[in-house]
Amino acid sequence: MRPGWKEVQLSDYINVKHGYAFKGENFCDAPNNNLVVSPGNFSIGGGFFDGKRKYYDGEIPNEYILNTNDLIVTMTDLSKFSDTLGYSALVPNNPPFQYLHNQRIGLVEFLSDEIDREFLYWLMRTRKYQKYITSRASGSTVKHTSPSSITSYSFFCPSLPEQCAIAATLSCLDEKIELNNKINANLEAQAQAIFKSWFVDFEPWGGIMPEGWREGCLADVCNYCSDRVPVSTLSLNTYISTENMLPNKMGFVNATNLPTTSQVTSFKNGDILISNIRPYFKKIIYCDFDGGCSTDVLCFRASKSYASLFLYCTLYSDRFFDYMVAGSKGTKMPRGDKQQVMNYTFVIPNDETLSEFNSVISPLMKNKSLLTAESLCLAAIRDALLPKLMSGEIEVPFTE
């Protein structure tokens, strides 16, 4: 602890307000502007994740409509390792959507102007804080925390100007990561637009499928990978399971644990991974590194290397995932039928066009990979700085 920092409790500065029990019958699949915030909107390690949207079309009490930049915490955790319980997020500015304060989410209400909102946001993303919350959690399978457990947390607090400087340092890194994500989304959209133009609408060929092309199925252009890799050779950022794949084309986060098995399926640069559990979540990754994946992740490998990006764009489509969902089996946790998946039909161009498409798309995917690598580096720096800044081990310049 640095000189001048004082020991305080969160209860000196905040209350935590419970959310509203929105009625289950009013949740809907049809998109609208009302999004109910759930524990699924919290990333591992904290921060807002907008990939899991729950729409609501019922009556909404005004006092449970969240404002942009409201500080919220997750009060319930359904994951195996309670890796989001108690973590914080800031409500995004995302018009025309409005975010609704659900019962499993806590809203931080400030009692004092002596603590900075963003500083508190980062404090509630530290491992020390989260370990405190999980150590006091109730429940066995589903973990719960409470406002009193959160506000009883003690910490050493710097002056308000130093709080602001610490928060600005960490937020600057997050802002660059978010910018990279937006650029990557644009690069992905460009790749998909080119794919649709060529292989769905046939625009370069006057809207008519060229001679020599044919309709085929996945089995004609790829196969499932069956190679194995020792778990001992993997790291948390090279192991992919359905749990650490993010839905709606968002990639993945580092795994929290490696499996206890000795070997898993291996994947290589250029392979495509898709979660076979609950395929309606649309979890897909184009691999730009080697690693290993769980049995519930389907690993596709193109028969010809120059067809890998064509295969990725084919599998990326909503049409493919709708097909996968229609053929899935099971109710609580539906899985895709691996044999039926390989029967998915689509237009297959000739080898010359495949090679040309690969040369056009490769620069986009390479730029996307470079930005992803940069974001991972920035996130590692942020995560390393966070506990050191919050403990006073590292000082940031500030003015009183």
C-alpha positions as CSV (number, residue, x, y, z in Angstrom):
1,M,0.0,0.0,0.0
2,R,1.2,3.4,-0.9
3,P,1.3,6.4,1.6
4,G,-1.9,8.3,1.7
5,W,-4.1,5.3,0.7
6,K,-6.7,4.5,3.4
7,E,-8.5,1.3,4.1
8,V,-12.3,1.5,3.4
9,Q,-15.2,-0.7,2.7
10,L,-17.4,-0.5,-0.4
11,S,-20.3,0.1,1.9
12,D,-18.7,3.6,2.6
13,Y,-19.5,4.5,-1.0
14,I,-22.2,2.4,-2.5
15,N,-25.4,0.4,-2.3
16,V,-26.3,-2.5,-4.6
17,K,-29.9,-2.6,-5.9
18,H,-31.6,-5.8,-6.9
19,G,-33.3,-6.0,-10.3
20,Y,-36.8,-6.7,-11.4
21,A,-38.3,-10.2,-12.1
22,F,-39.2,-9.8,-15.7
23,K,-41.9,-12.3,-16.7
24,G,-40.7,-15.3,-18.6
25,E,-43.7,-15.4,-20.9
26,N,-42.7,-12.0,-22.3
27,F,-39.2,-13.0,-23.3
28,C,-39.2,-13.3,-27.1
29,D,-36.9,-14.4,-30.0
30,A,-38.1,-11.6,-32.3
31,P,-35.7,-8.7,-32.0
32,N,-36.9,-5.4,-30.5
33,N,-35.3,-2.5,-28.7
34,N,-35.7,-4.0,-25.2
35,L,-32.7,-6.1,-24.0
36,V,-32.8,-7.8,-20.6
37,V,-29.4,-7.9,-19.0
38,S,-28.4,-11.3,-17.7
39,P,-25.3,-13.0,-16.3
40,G,-24.5,-14.0,-19.9
41,N,-23.8,-10.3,-20.6
42,F,-20.7,-10.4,-18.4
43,S,-17.4,-11.5,-19.8
44,I,-15.0,-13.7,-17.8
45,G,-12.9,-11.2,-15.9
46,G,-15.6,-8.5,-16.1
47,G,-16.8,-6.1,-18.8
48,F,-20.0,-6.1,-20.9
49,F,-20.5,-8.8,-23.5
50,D,-23.2,-8.0,-26.0
51,G,-23.3,-11.4,-27.7
52,K,-26.2,-13.0,-25.8
53,R,-29.3,-10.9,-26.3
54,K,-32.6,-11.5,-24.5
55,Y,-35.5,-9.5,-26.0
56,Y,-38.6,-8.5,-23.9
57,D,-42.0,-7.4,-25.1
58,G,-43.9,-7.0,-21.8
59,E,-44.6,-4.0,-19.5
60,I,-41.4,-2.4,-18.2
61,P,-41.2,-0.4,-15.0
62,N,-39.3,2.9,-15.6
63,E,-37.1,2.4,-12.5
64,Y,-35.7,-0.7,-14.1
65,I,-34.5,0.8,-17.3
66,L,-30.7,1.1,-17.1
67,N,-28.8,4.2,-18.2
68,T,-25.7,4.4,-20.3
69,N,-22.5,3.9,-18.1
70,D,-24.5,2.5,-15.2
71,L,-22.2,0.2,-13.1
72,I,-23.7,-3.3,-12.8
73,V,-22.6,-6.6,-11.2
74,T,-23.7,-10.1,-11.8
75,M,-25.3,-11.7,-8.7
76,T,-25.7,-15.2,-10.1
77,D,-23.3,-17.5,-11.9
78,L,-24.3,-20.7,-13.7
79,S,-20.7,-21.6,-14.8
80,K,-18.7,-24.5,-13.5
81,F,-16.0,-22.4,-12.0
82,S,-18.1,-19.3,-10.9
83,D,-15.8,-17.2,-13.2
84,T,-18.2,-14.2,-13.6
85,L,-19.8,-14.0,-10.2
86,G,-19.5,-10.5,-8.7
87,Y,-17.7,-9.0,-11.7
88,S,-18.6,-5.6,-13.0
89,A,-19.7,-4.1,-16.3
90,L,-20.7,-0.7,-17.6
91,V,-23.9,-0.4,-19.5
92,P,-23.0,0.4,-23.1
93,N,-24.3,3.3,-25.3
94,N,-26.0,1.3,-28.0
95,P,-29.1,3.1,-29.5
96,P,-31.8,2.3,-30.2
97,F,-31.6,-0.4,-27.6
98,Q,-32.4,0.1,-24.0
99,Y,-31.1,-2.3,-21.3
100,L,-33.3,-3.6,-18.6
101,H,-32.3,-4.3,-15.0
102,N,-33.0,-8.0,-14.4
103,Q,-33.4,-9.6,-11.0
104,R,-30.1,-11.5,-11.1
105,I,-28.1,-8.3,-11.8
106,G,-27.1,-5.7,-9.2
107,L,-27.1,-2.0,-9.9
108,V,-24.4,0.0,-8.1
109,E,-25.9,3.1,-6.4
110,F,-23.4,5.7,-5.3
111,L,-23.6,7.2,-1.8
112,S,-20.5,9.4,-2.1
113,D,-18.7,11.5,-4.7
114,E,-15.3,10.5,-3.2
115,I,-15.0,7.4,-5.5
116,D,-14.7,7.4,-9.2
117,R,-17.2,5.2,-11.2
118,E,-14.5,3.8,-13.6
119,F,-12.1,3.2,-10.8
120,L,-14.7,1.1,-8.9
121,Y,-15.5,-0.7,-12.2
122,W,-11.8,-1.8,-12.4
123,L,-11.6,-2.6,-8.7
124,M,-14.5,-5.0,-9.2
125,R,-12.6,-6.7,-12.0
126,T,-9.6,-7.7,-9.9
127,R,-9.1,-11.3,-8.9
128,K,-8.7,-10.3,-5.3
129,Y,-12.2,-8.9,-5.2
130,Q,-13.7,-11.7,-7.1
131,K,-12.1,-14.4,-4.9
132,Y,-13.6,-12.6,-1.9
133,I,-17.1,-12.7,-3.5
134,T,-16.9,-16.4,-4.5
135,S,-15.6,-17.3,-1.0
136,R,-18.8,-15.9,0.5
137,A,-21.2,-17.2,-2.2
138,S,-24.1,-19.5,-1.5
139,G,-25.4,-22.4,-3.5
140,S,-23.7,-25.5,-4.9
141,T,-24.4,-25.8,-8.6
142,V,-25.6,-22.2,-9.1
143,K,-23.6,-19.6,-7.1
144,H,-25.2,-16.5,-5.7
145,T,-23.9,-13.4,-4.0
146,S,-25.7,-10.6,-2.3
147,P,-25.5,-6.8,-1.9
148,S,-24.2,-7.2,1.7
149,S,-21.4,-9.5,0.5
150,I,-20.4,-7.1,-2.2
151,T,-20.5,-4.0,0.0
152,S,-18.5,-5.7,2.8
153,Y,-15.4,-5.9,0.6
154,S,-12.5,-3.9,2.1
155,F,-9.7,-2.3,0.1
156,F,-7.1,0.5,0.2
157,C,-8.3,3.5,-1.6
158,P,-6.2,6.3,-3.2
159,S,-7.2,9.9,-3.5
160,L,-9.9,10.8,-6.1
161,P,-7.4,12.3,-8.6
162,E,-5.2,9.1,-8.4
163,Q,-8.3,6.9,-8.8
164,C,-9.2,8.8,-12.1
165,A,-5.6,8.4,-13.3
166,I,-5.6,4.6,-12.6
167,A,-9.0,4.2,-14.3
168,A,-7.9,6.2,-17.4
169,T,-4.8,4.1,-17.8
170,L,-6.7,0.8,-17.8
171,S,-9.6,2.2,-19.9
172,C,-7.3,3.5,-22.6
173,L,-6.1,-0.1,-23.2
174,D,-9.7,-1.3,-23.3
175,E,-10.7,1.4,-25.8
176,K,-7.9,0.3,-28.2
177,I,-9.1,-3.3,-27.9
178,E,-12.7,-2.3,-28.6
179,L,-11.5,-0.3,-31.7
180,N,-9.6,-3.4,-32.9
181,N,-12.8,-5.4,-32.5
182,K,-14.8,-2.9,-34.6
183,I,-12.2,-3.0,-37.3
184,N,-12.2,-6.8,-37.3
185,A,-16.0,-6.9,-37.5
186,N,-15.7,-4.7,-40.6
187,L,-13.0,-6.9,-42.2
188,E,-15.3,-9.9,-41.5
189,A,-18.2,-8.2,-43.1
190,Q,-16.1,-7.4,-46.2
191,A,-15.1,-11.0,-46.5
192,Q,-18.7,-12.3,-46.2
193,A,-20.0,-9.7,-48.7
194,I,-17.4,-10.8,-51.3
195,F,-18.3,-14.5,-50.7
196,K,-22.0,-13.7,-51.2
197,S,-21.4,-11.7,-54.3
198,W,-19.3,-14.5,-55.9
199,F,-20.9,-17.8,-54.7
200,V,-24.6,-16.9,-53.8
201,D,-25.5,-14.1,-56.2
202,F,-22.9,-14.9,-58.9
203,E,-22.6,-11.1,-59.6
204,P,-19.2,-11.3,-61.4
205,W,-20.8,-13.8,-63.8
206,G,-24.0,-11.8,-64.5
207,G,-26.1,-13.6,-61.9
208,I,-25.7,-17.1,-63.5
209,M,-23.7,-20.0,-62.0
210,P,-20.7,-20.4,-64.3
211,E,-20.1,-23.5,-66.3
212,G,-18.0,-26.1,-64.5
213,W,-19.4,-25.2,-61.1
214,R,-21.6,-27.7,-59.4
215,E,-23.8,-28.3,-56.3
216,G,-22.1,-30.6,-53.8
217,C,-21.9,-31.2,-50.0
218,L,-19.4,-30.6,-47.3
219,A,-18.1,-34.1,-47.6
220,D,-16.9,-33.1,-51.1
221,V,-14.6,-30.4,-49.8
222,C,-13.6,-31.2,-46.2
223,N,-13.4,-33.8,-43.5
224,Y,-13.5,-33.9,-39.7
225,C,-10.0,-33.8,-38.1
226,S,-9.1,-36.9,-36.1
227,D,-5.5,-36.1,-35.2
228,R,-4.7,-36.0,-31.5
229,V,-2.5,-33.7,-29.4
230,P,-1.2,-34.2,-25.8
231,V,-3.0,-31.8,-23.4
232,S,0.4,-31.3,-21.7
233,T,1.6,-29.4,-24.9
234,L,-1.4,-26.9,-24.8
235,S,-1.9,-23.6,-23.0
236,L,-5.0,-21.9,-21.9
237,N,-5.0,-19.8,-25.0
238,T,-4.6,-22.7,-27.4
239,Y,-7.3,-25.0,-26.0
240,I,-10.8,-24.4,-27.4
241,S,-14.0,-25.9,-25.8
242,T,-17.6,-25.0,-26.4
243,E,-17.5,-23.1,-23.1
244,N,-14.8,-20.6,-24.1
245,M,-16.1,-20.1,-27.7
246,L,-18.1,-16.9,-27.9
247,P,-21.4,-16.8,-29.7
248,N,-22.5,-14.8,-32.7
249,K,-19.2,-14.7,-34.5
250,M,-17.2,-13.3,-31.6
251,G,-14.3,-15.7,-31.4
252,F,-13.1,-17.1,-28.1
253,V,-11.6,-16.2,-24.7
254,N,-8.8,-18.0,-23.0
255,A,-9.9,-21.3,-21.3
256,T,-10.0,-21.2,-17.5
257,N,-8.8,-24.8,-17.2
258,L,-7.3,-27.5,-19.3
259,P,-9.1,-30.9,-19.6
260,T,-8.0,-33.8,-17.4
261,T,-7.8,-36.2,-20.4
262,S,-4.3,-37.0,-21.7
263,Q,-5.1,-36.1,-25.3
264,V,-7.6,-34.1,-27.3
265,T,-8.4,-33.4,-31.0
266,S,-5.8,-31.2,-32.6
267,F,-6.4,-28.4,-35.0
268,K,-4.1,-26.6,-37.4
269,N,-3.8,-23.2,-38.9
270,G,-6.6,-22.9,-41.5
271,D,-9.0,-25.3,-39.8
272,I,-12.5,-24.2,-38.8
273,L,-14.0,-24.9,-35.4
274,I,-17.8,-25.0,-34.7
275,S,-19.5,-25.7,-31.3
276,N,-21.7,-28.8,-31.7
277,I,-23.7,-28.0,-28.6
278,R,-26.6,-25.6,-28.9
279,P,-25.7,-24.7,-32.5
280,Y,-28.2,-21.8,-32.5
281,F,-25.6,-19.8,-30.6
282,K,-23.5,-19.8,-33.8
283,K,-20.0,-20.3,-32.4
284,I,-17.4,-20.5,-35.2
285,I,-13.6,-19.8,-35.3
286,Y,-11.2,-19.6,-38.2
287,C,-8.0,-20.9,-36.7
288,D,-4.8,-18.9,-37.3
289,F,-2.7,-21.0,-34.9
290,D,-2.3,-24.7,-33.8
291,G,-4.0,-26.1,-30.7
292,G,-6.5,-28.6,-29.3
293,C,-10.3,-28.8,-28.9
294,S,-12.9,-30.7,-26.9
295,T,-15.1,-33.5,-28.2
296,D,-18.0,-31.1,-28.5
297,V,-16.2,-28.9,-31.0
298,L,-16.3,-30.0,-34.6
299,C,-13.0,-29.4,-36.4
300,F,-13.3,-29.1,-40.2
301,R,-10.2,-29.3,-42.5
302,A,-10.5,-28.3,-46.2
303,S,-9.4,-31.0,-48.6
304,K,-7.2,-28.4,-50.4
305,S,-5.4,-25.7,-48.5
306,Y,-6.5,-22.9,-50.8
307,A,-10.1,-23.8,-50.1
308,S,-10.0,-23.2,-46.4
309,L,-11.3,-19.6,-46.5
310,F,-14.1,-20.6,-48.9
311,L,-15.0,-23.4,-46.5
312,Y,-15.0,-20.9,-43.6
313,C,-17.3,-18.5,-45.4
314,T,-19.6,-21.4,-46.3
315,L,-19.9,-22.5,-42.7
316,Y,-20.2,-19.0,-41.4
317,S,-23.5,-18.4,-43.1
318,D,-26.8,-18.3,-41.3
319,R,-28.1,-20.8,-43.8
320,F,-25.6,-23.4,-42.6
321,F,-26.4,-22.9,-38.9
322,D,-30.1,-23.1,-39.6
323,Y,-29.5,-26.4,-41.3
324,M,-27.4,-27.6,-38.3
325,V,-30.0,-26.5,-35.8
326,A,-32.8,-28.3,-37.8
327,G,-30.9,-31.5,-37.7
328,S,-29.8,-31.3,-34.0
329,K,-30.8,-33.9,-31.5
330,G,-31.8,-33.4,-27.8
331,T,-33.9,-30.9,-25.9
332,K,-32.0,-29.4,-23.0
333,M,-28.6,-29.5,-24.7
334,P,-29.2,-30.2,-28.4
335,R,-26.2,-31.4,-30.5
336,G,-25.7,-31.3,-34.2
337,D,-25.8,-34.6,-36.1
338,K,-22.3,-35.0,-37.4
339,Q,-23.3,-37.3,-40.3
340,Q,-26.1,-35.0,-41.4
341,V,-23.8,-31.9,-41.1
342,M,-21.6,-33.4,-43.8
343,N,-24.6,-33.6,-46.1
344,Y,-25.1,-29.8,-46.2
345,T,-25.3,-28.8,-49.9
346,F,-24.0,-25.6,-51.6
347,V,-22.4,-24.4,-54.8
348,I,-18.8,-25.6,-55.3
349,P,-16.8,-23.5,-57.8
350,N,-13.8,-24.8,-59.9
351,D,-10.3,-24.9,-58.5
352,E,-9.2,-21.8,-60.3
353,T,-12.0,-19.6,-58.7
354,L,-11.3,-21.1,-55.3
355,S,-7.6,-20.1,-55.6
356,E,-8.6,-16.6,-56.8
357,F,-11.0,-16.2,-53.9
358,N,-8.4,-17.3,-51.4
359,S,-5.9,-14.6,-52.8
360,V,-8.6,-11.9,-52.4
361,I,-9.8,-12.8,-48.9
362,S,-6.4,-13.8,-47.4
363,P,-5.2,-10.2,-46.8
364,L,-8.4,-9.4,-44.9
365,M,-8.1,-12.4,-42.7
366,K,-4.4,-11.7,-42.2
367,N,-5.2,-8.1,-41.0
368,K,-7.9,-9.5,-38.7
369,S,-5.4,-12.0,-37.2
370,L,-2.8,-9.2,-36.6
371,L,-5.4,-7.1,-34.8
372,T,-6.6,-10.0,-32.8
373,A,-3.0,-10.8,-31.7
374,E,-2.5,-7.1,-30.8
375,S,-5.7,-7.1,-28.7
376,L,-4.6,-10.3,-26.9
377,C,-1.3,-8.5,-26.1
378,L,-3.1,-5.4,-24.9
379,A,-5.4,-7.5,-22.7
380,A,-2.5,-9.3,-21.2
381,I,-0.8,-5.9,-20.4
382,R,-4.1,-4.7,-18.9
383,D,-4.6,-7.8,-16.8
384,A,-1.0,-7.6,-15.5
385,L,-1.3,-3.9,-14.7
386,L,-4.7,-4.1,-13.0
387,P,-3.6,-5.7,-9.6
388,K,-0.4,-3.7,-9.5
389,L,-2.2,-0.4,-10.0
390,M,-4.9,-1.2,-7.6
391,S,-2.4,-2.2,-4.9
392,G,-0.2,0.9,-5.4
393,E,2.7,-1.2,-6.5
394,I,2.8,0.8,-9.7
395,E,2.2,4.6,-9.6
396,V,0.6,6.6,-12.4
397,P,1.2,10.3,-12.8
398,F,-1.7,12.5,-11.6
399,T,-2.4,16.0,-10.3
400,E,-4.3,16.9,-7.2
